[in-house]
């Protein structure tokens, strides 16, 4: 049994009486390292400041907050490591059925009314299971997913009762590094003896990576028919239909998801953006207004939501409401890097919408001239900014923005949408010129790094490629080649902890931009080989997240 005296716990509950009850229960079986958070915002701050072994979170946090969505935010934004156990506390008797169809499920759950012996049993069980996975988690943290897979395979023989979870993590790791055949085999093994919704969802995601959208949709429609509240299946179904250009049906899937789970801001944002693209301005306004409202109390609020809301309001001729949204943007999002450029774009859209082109042009020109930051904007909003610049005769500024988009384009679709925006404005030749210029820049940057490495100048290769990353931080080709330069340096000059960490971070970024890249598997295998060559082992982590000496 685990020594609970050394275990740290964060309790998240809006009810002070319940927090005190949990303090007493935890203390009764030796847990003394306990902190408390009355809401999601406080919890996120505490989890950013320190690592906890266990998070005990009430499912219903009040004020529209939900423990499941907090868990998703924490995992998606890498705020808690895999080794932190997230245990849900709930009074819902059907929670086991609900959580069975959650892609990001908690490690365990405890039903109210609480009993000390039941809580003690759940904690011991969760910690015991964590011990099975902990070696693999540490391998993942150090950037060695293949090493983690090897450990998980070995654990199958020693811990057969955890086989489904061991296969699930193996499949996810294979998928994350582009080993689609291996991922498919792991999902198939998991489904051999039991009907597991998450495994079917994984197969559908795999089909989408292979661009087999019709097959993926067939699996997903079957899932939502069988599991009416499988929210993650609705989300993926919407993405699948969106990839196929069927935006109306993508919107329908998201509407179904939000009707069942209205709290998730990312889903609402996606629905608002699709509605906007479809010209469904009324639904877009309703949805995006809710995103803005919820975002004000969130650590993950985004000024871009206000801009989208302004577009939806102007699409209905609601200029007074758009003006109020702009004022709210400038007031409530003060201090964020994106805000000045988002506010400038929103004002330009507003002035254009009410027939004041001179004011629109002046607002955009001033924002660009004063150095308002556009680098942190999403690709989608940069494309809107490009349109606004060309619509207001700011060709030089628009061309620079196009170059920025093309230099960091994660996929061909981004290039096509940007090209279409210029073509619609009579700049087809300019689009071709800028695309050609960008291709040559990328080729030249990568070639310089490759030439340095071929000549044995591994320091020079790293310098060239890291400089290229600073110029094109979102370009997958540049990111992969920079990671390769760092790993070649390690291969030929000896182990370098900093270079290995940088390479791992670059691979993660490249994977985020291009999850279907064929280079993922090869570079991950190369890195795994270097960990083996130099016999590198994971390092223990302290409570504040730093490496232990």
C-alpha positions in Angstrom: 0.0 0.0 0.0 1.1 3.6 -0.7 2.5 5.7 2.1 -0.2 8.4 2.2 1.9 10.6 4.4 4.1 11.5 1.5 1.1 12.2 -0.9 0.1 15.7 -1.8 -3.5 16.5 -2.6 -5.4 19.4 -4.1 -9.1 19.6 -3.2 -11.4 21.5 -5.6 -14.8 22.2 -4.3 -17.0 25.3 -4.1 -18.6 24.2 -0.9 -16.6 25.1 2.2 -18.3 22.4 4.3 -17.3 19.7 1.8 -13.7 21.0 1.7 -13.6 20.7 5.5 -15.1 17.2 5.4 -12.5 16.1 2.9 -9.7 17.6 5.0 -10.9 15.6 8.0 -11.2 12.4 6.0 -7.8 12.8 4.4 -6.2 13.5 7.7 -7.8 10.4 9.3 -5.7 8.2 7.1 -2.4 10.2 7.2 -2.7 12.7 4.3 -1.4 16.0 5.7 -0.1 17.7 2.5 -3.5 19.2 1.4 -4.4 22.4 -0.3 -7.8 23.7 -1.4 -9.3 25.6 -4.3 -13.0 26.9 -4.3 -13.1 27.3 -8.1 -11.5 26.4 -11.3 -9.4 29.6 -11.6 -7.8 29.1 -8.2 -7.2 25.4 -9.0 -5.4 26.3 -12.3 -3.2 28.8 -10.5 -2.2 26.3 -7.8 -1.6 23.5 -10.4 0.7 25.8 -12.4 2.7 26.6 -9.2 3.3 23.1 -8.0 2.8 19.4 -8.8 0.3 17.4 -6.8 0.0 13.6 -6.6 -3.8 13.7 -6.5 -6.5 16.2 -7.5 -9.9 15.6 -5.8 -12.4 17.6 -7.8 -16.2 18.0 -7.4 -18.0 17.4 -10.7 -20.3 20.4 -10.3 -18.3 23.5 -9.4 -21.0 26.1 -9.6 -21.3 29.1 -11.8 -21.5 27.0 -15.0 -18.2 25.3 -14.2 -17.8 21.6 -14.6 -15.1 19.3 -13.2 -14.9 17.3 -16.5 -14.2 20.4 -18.5 -11.7 21.6 -16.0 -9.9 18.2 -16.5 -9.9 18.7 -20.2 -8.5 22.2 -19.9 -5.8 20.9 -17.6 -4.7 18.1 -19.9 -5.1 19.9 -23.2 -3.0 22.8 -21.9 -0.4 20.6 -20.2 -1.0 22.1 -16.8 -0.9 18.7 -15.0 1.4 15.9 -15.8 0.2 12.3 -16.5 1.4 11.3 -13.1 -1.0 13.6 -11.3 -4.2 11.6 -10.5 -7.4 13.4 -11.2 -10.3 11.9 -9.1 -13.8 13.2 -9.6 -16.2 13.5 -6.6 -19.9 13.3 -7.6 -23.3 12.4 -6.4 -24.5 11.2 -9.9 -25.2 7.5 -9.8 -24.9 7.1 -13.5 -21.4 8.8 -13.6 -19.6 5.5 -14.4 -21.7 5.2 -17.6 -21.0 8.9 -18.5 -17.3 8.7 -17.8 -17.0 5.5 -19.8 -17.5 7.5 -23.0 -15.2 10.4 -22.1 -12.0 10.5 -24.1 -10.2 12.3 -21.3 -11.6 10.4 -18.3 -10.5 11.0 -14.7 -8.3 8.4 -13.1 -11.1 7.4 -10.8 -14.3 8.7 -9.1 -15.8 8.7 -5.7 -19.6 8.8 -5.1 -21.3 11.0 -2.5 -22.2 10.7 0.3 -18.6 10.3 1.1 -17.4 7.5 3.5 -13.8 7.6 4.8 -13.1 3.9 4.1 -14.4 4.2 0.5 -12.3 7.3 -0.2 -9.2 5.5 1.4 -9.8 2.5 -0.8 -10.1 4.6 -4.0 -7.0 6.6 -3.3 -4.9 3.4 -2.6 -6.3 1.8 -5.8 -5.5 4.8 -7.9 -2.0 5.2 -6.5 -1.4 1.4 -7.0 -2.5 1.7 -10.6 -0.3 4.8 -11.1 2.7 2.9 -10.0 2.2 0.5 -12.9 2.2 3.4 -15.4 4.7 5.8 -13.7 7.8 4.5 -15.5 6.1 5.0 -18.8 4.9 8.5 -17.8 8.4 9.5 -17.0 9.6 8.2 -20.4 6.9 10.3 -22.1 8.0 13.4 -20.1 11.6 13.1 -21.1 10.5 12.9 -24.8 10.9 9.1 -25.4 7.4 7.8 -26.4 8.9 4.6 -27.9 10.7 3.9 -24.6 7.3 4.3 -22.9 5.7 1.8 -25.3 8.4 -0.7 -24.5 7.6 -0.4 -20.8 3.9 -0.6 -21.3 4.3 -3.8 -23.3 6.4 -5.3 -20.5 3.7 -4.3 -18.0 1.1 -6.3 -19.9 2.6 -9.5 -18.6 2.9 -8.4 -15.0 -0.4 -6.5 -14.7 -3.0 -8.2 -17.0 -5.9 -6.6 -15.2 -4.8 -3.2 -16.6 -4.5 -4.5 -20.1 -7.2 -2.2 -21.7 -5.6 0.9 -20.2 -2.1 -0.2 -21.1 -3.2 -0.8 -24.7 -5.0 2.6 -24.8 -1.9 4.5 -23.9 0.2 2.4 -26.3 -2.2 3.2 -29.1 -2.2 6.9 -28.3 1.6 7.0 -28.2 1.9 5.2 -31.6 -0.7 7.6 -33.0 1.2 10.6 -31.7 4.4 9.7 -33.5 2.8 8.6 -36.8 3.0 4.9 -36.3 -0.6 4.3 -37.6 -0.3 0.6 -38.2 0.9 -0.1 -34.7 -1.8 2.2 -33.3 -4.4 0.3 -35.3 -3.2 -3.0 -33.9 -3.3 -1.8 -30.3 -6.9 -0.5 -30.7 -7.9 -3.8 -32.4 -6.4 -5.8 -29.5 -8.4 -3.7 -27.0 -11.6 -4.4 -28.9 -11.0 -8.1 -29.2 -12.8 -9.0 -25.9 -14.8 -5.9 -25.1 -16.8 -3.2 -26.8 -14.8 -0.1 -25.8 -16.1 3.3 -27.2 -12.7 5.0 -26.8 -11.0 2.4 -28.9 -13.6 2.9 -31.7 -13.0 6.6 -31.4 -9.3 6.0 -31.7 -9.8 4.0 -34.9 -12.0 6.8 -36.3 -9.2 9.3 -35.6 -6.7 7.0 -37.3 -8.9 6.8 -40.4 -9.1 10.6 -40.5 -5.3 10.9 -40.4 -5.3 8.5 -43.4 -7.9 10.8 -45.0 -10.5 8.0 -45.1 -13.2 10.3 -44.0 -16.2 8.3 -45.1 -15.1 5.3 -43.1 -14.4 7.5 -40.1 -17.8 9.0 -40.4 -19.4 5.6 -40.5 -17.7 4.6 -37.2 -18.6 7.9 -35.6 -22.2 7.9 -36.5 -22.4 4.4 -35.1 -20.9 5.6 -31.9 -23.2 8.5 -31.3 -26.2 6.3 -32.2 -25.1 3.7 -29.6 -23.8 6.2 -27.0 -26.1 9.3 -27.2 -23.9 11.3 -24.8 -20.5 10.5 -26.3 -19.5 14.1 -26.6 -16.0 13.5 -28.0 -17.6 11.4 -30.8 -19.7 14.4 -31.8 -16.7 16.6 -31.8 -14.7 14.3 -34.1 -17.7 13.8 -36.3 -17.9 17.5 -36.8 -14.2 17.7 -37.7 -14.7 14.8 -40.1 -17.5 16.5 -41.9 -15.7 19.8 -41.9 -12.7 18.2 -43.6 -15.1 16.9 -46.3 -16.4 20.4 -46.9 -19.8 19.6 -45.4 -20.1 22.5 -43.0 -23.9 22.4 -42.5 -23.6 18.8 -41.2 -20.5 19.7 -39.1 -22.6 22.5 -37.5 -25.4 20.0 -36.8 -23.0 17.6 -35.0 -21.7 20.5 -32.9 -25.2 21.7 -32.0 -26.0 18.2 -30.8 -22.8 18.2 -28.7 -23.5 21.6 -27.1 -27.1 20.6 -26.3 -25.7 17.7 -24.3 -22.7 19.5 -22.9 -23.0 23.3 -22.9 -20.0 24.3 -20.9 -17.0 23.5 -23.1 -15.7 26.8 -24.5 -13.6 25.3 -27.3 -16.6 23.4 -28.7 -18.8 26.6 -28.5 -16.0 28.5 -30.3 -15.8 25.9 -33.0 -19.6 26.0 -33.5 -19.5 29.8 -33.7 -16.8 29.9 -36.3 -18.6 27.3 -38.5 -21.8 29.2 -38.2 -20.0 32.4 -39.2 -18.4 30.7 -42.2 -21.9 29.5 -43.2 -23.4 33.0 -42.9 -25.6 31.8 -40.1 -24.9 35.1 -38.2 -27.7 34.8 -35.7 -26.5 31.4 -34.4 -22.9 32.7 -34.6 -23.7 35.7 -32.4 -25.6 33.6 -29.9 -22.8 31.1 -29.6 -19.9 33.5 -29.7 -21.5 35.8 -27.1 -21.6 32.8 -24.8 -17.9 32.1 -25.5 -17.0 35.7 -24.6 -19.1 35.6 -21.5 -17.6 32.4 -20.3 -14.1 33.4 -21.3 -14.1 36.4 -18.9 -13.8 34.0 -16.0 -11.3 31.7 -17.7 -7.6 31.5 -17.8 -7.9 30.6 -21.5 -9.9 33.6 -22.7 -9.0 34.8 -26.2 -9.4 38.3 -27.7 -10.1 36.7 -31.0 -13.5 35.7 -29.8 -14.6 39.3 -29.6 -13.5 39.8 -33.2 -15.6 36.9 -34.4 -18.5 38.2 -32.4 -18.2 41.6 -34.1 -18.3 39.9 -37.5 -21.5 38.0 -36.5 -23.1 41.2 -35.3 -22.1 43.2 -38.3 -23.4 40.4 -40.5 -26.9 41.2 -39.1 -26.5 44.9 -39.3 -26.3 45.2 -35.5 -23.6 48.0 -35.5 -24.5 49.3 -32.0 -24.0 45.8 -30.5 -20.7 45.5 -32.5 -19.5 48.8 -31.1 -20.3 47.6 -27.6 -18.4 44.4 -28.2 -15.3 46.4 -29.3 -15.4 48.5 -26.2 -15.7 45.3 -24.1 -12.7 43.8 -26.0 -10.5 46.8 -25.3 -11.5 46.9 -21.6 -11.7 43.2 -20.6 -8.7 42.0 -22.6 -6.3 44.7 -21.6 -2.7 43.4 -21.2 -2.9 40.5 -23.6 -0.5 40.5 -26.5 -3.2 39.9 -29.1 -5.5 42.7 -27.9 -4.2 45.7 -29.8 -4.3 44.0 -33.2 -7.6 42.3 -32.5 -9.1 45.6 -31.5 -7.7 47.3 -34.6 -9.2 44.6 -36.9 -12.5 44.7 -35.1 -12.7 48.5 -35.5 -11.7 48.2 -39.1 -14.5 45.7 -39.7 -16.9 48.0 -37.9 -16.0 51.1 -39.9 -16.2 49.1 -43.2 -19.5 47.8 -42.1 -21.0 51.2 -41.5 -19.5 52.7 -44.7 -16.5 54.5 -43.3 -13.6 53.1 -45.4 -11.2 56.0 -44.6 -11.5 55.3 -40.8 -11.1 51.6 -41.4 -7.9 52.2 -43.4 -6.5 54.6 -40.8 -7.1 52.1 -37.9 -5.3 49.3 -39.7 -2.5 51.5 -40.8 -1.9 52.9 -37.3 -1.9 49.4 -35.8 0.7 48.1 -38.2 2.8 51.3 -38.1 2.9 51.2 -34.3 4.0 47.6 -34.3 0.9 45.9 -32.9 1.7 42.2 -32.5 0.1 39.9 -35.1 2.5 37.0 -34.5 0.3 35.3 -31.8 -2.9 35.5 -33.9 -4.4 32.3 -35.1 -4.0 31.5 -38.8 -7.7 32.1 -39.3 -7.6 35.6 -37.9 -4.4 36.5 -39.8 -6.3 35.6 -42.9 -9.1 37.9 -41.9 -6.5 40.6 -41.3 -5.1 40.0 -44.8 -8.5 40.5 -46.3 -9.0 43.7 -44.4 -5.6 45.1 -45.5 -6.2 44.4 -49.2 -9.8 45.6 -49.0 -8.4 48.9 -47.6 -5.6 49.3 -50.1 -2.8 48.4 -47.6 -1.1 46.1 -50.1 2.4 46.2 -48.5 1.0 45.4 -45.1 -1.2 42.7 -46.5 1.7 41.1 -48.4 3.8 40.9 -45.3 1.0 39.2 -43.5 0.6 36.7 -46.3 4.3 35.9 -46.2 4.0 35.3 -42.4 1.1 32.9 -43.0 2.8 31.1 -45.8 6.1 30.8 -43.8 4.2 29.1 -41.0 1.5 27.3 -42.9 0.9 23.9 -41.2 -0.8 22.4 -44.2 -1.8 22.8 -47.9 -5.3 23.9 -46.9 -4.0 27.0 -45.2 -2.1 27.9 -48.4 -5.2 27.3 -50.5 -7.4 29.5 -48.3 -4.9 32.3 -48.3 -4.4 32.0 -52.1 -8.2 32.1 -52.6 -8.4 35.3 -50.4 -5.9 37.0 -52.7 -7.5 35.6 -55.9 -10.9 37.0 -54.9 -9.3 40.4 -54.6 -7.7 40.2 -58.0 -4.2 39.5 -56.7 -3.7 36.0 -58.2 -0.2 36.9 -59.6 0.8 38.3 -56.2 -0.3 35.1 -54.5 1.9 33.0 -56.9 4.8 35.4 -56.4 4.6 35.2 -52.5 4.2 31.4 -52.5 7.3 31.0 -54.7 9.3 33.4 -52.5 8.3 31.5 -49.4 9.1 28.1 -50.9 12.6 29.4 -51.8 13.1 30.8 -48.3 12.2 27.5 -46.7 14.4 25.5 -49.1 17.3 27.9 -48.6 17.1 27.9 -44.7 16.9 24.1 -44.6 19.7 23.6 -47.2 22.1 25.9 -45.2 21.6 23.8 -42.1 22.0 20.5 -44.0 25.2 21.7 -45.7 26.7 22.6 -42.3 25.8 19.1 -41.0 27.2 17.4 -44.1 30.5 19.2 -43.6 30.7 18.1 -40.0 29.9 21.6 -38.6 27.2 20.4 -36.2 27.4 23.6 -34.1 26.8 25.6 -37.3 23.9 23.4 -38.3 22.2 23.9 -35.0 22.8 27.6 -35.2 21.3 27.9 -38.7 18.3 25.8 -38.0 17.4 27.5 -34.6 17.6 30.8 -36.5 15.2 29.4 -39.0 12.8 28.4 -36.2 12.8 31.9 -35.0 11.9 33.1 -38.4 9.3 30.4 -39.1 8.1 29.1 -35.7 5.0 27.4 -37.1 6.5 25.7 -40.2 6.6 21.9 -39.7 9.4 21.4 -42.3 11.6 23.9 -40.4 10.7 22.4 -37.0 11.5 18.9 -38.1 14.8 19.9 -39.6 15.8 21.9 -36.6 15.0 18.9 -34.3 17.1 16.7 -36.7 20.1 19.2 -36.5 19.9 19.1 -32.7 19.8 15.3 -32.6 22.6 14.9 -35.2 24.7 17.1 -32.8 23.9 14.8 -29.9 24.7 11.7 -32.1 28.2 13.0 -33.1 29.2 15.2 -30.2 27.9 13.4 -27.2 24.9 13.7 -25.0 23.6 17.3 -24.5 20.6 17.6 -22.2 19.6 21.0 -23.4 19.7 20.0 -27.1 17.7 16.9 -26.4 15.0 18.8 -24.6 14.9 21.4 -27.4 14.6 18.7 -30.0 11.8 17.0 -28.0 9.9 20.3 -27.8 10.3 21.0 -31.5 9.0 17.5 -32.4 5.9 18.1 -30.2 5.3 21.4 -31.9 5.7 19.9 -35.4 3.3 17.1 -34.5 0.7 19.7 -33.4 0.9 21.4 -36.7 1.2 18.3 -38.9 0.0 15.2 -37.0 0.0 13.1 -40.2 3.6 13.8 -41.1 5.5 10.7 -42.3 8.6 12.1 -40.6 7.3 11.8 -37.1 7.9 8.0 -36.8 11.5 8.3 -38.1 12.6 11.2 -36.0 11.0 9.6 -32.9 12.8 6.4 -33.5 16.1 8.3 -34.0 15.6 10.1 -30.7 14.8 6.8 -28.9 18.0 5.3 -30.3 20.0 8.2 -28.8 18.4 7.7 -25.4 19.5 4.0 -25.6 22.9 4.8 -27.0 23.7 7.1 -24.0 21.7 5.0 -21.4 19.7 8.1 -20.5 17.2 7.6 -17.7 14.3 9.8 -16.5 15.0 12.1 -13.7 12.8 12.4 -10.6 10.7 15.6 -10.3 10.3 17.8 -7.2 7.0 19.2 -6.1 7.6 22.5 -7.9 8.3 20.6 -11.2 12.1 21.0 -11.3 14.5 18.1 -11.7 15.7 16.5 -8.5 19.5 16.4 -8.1 
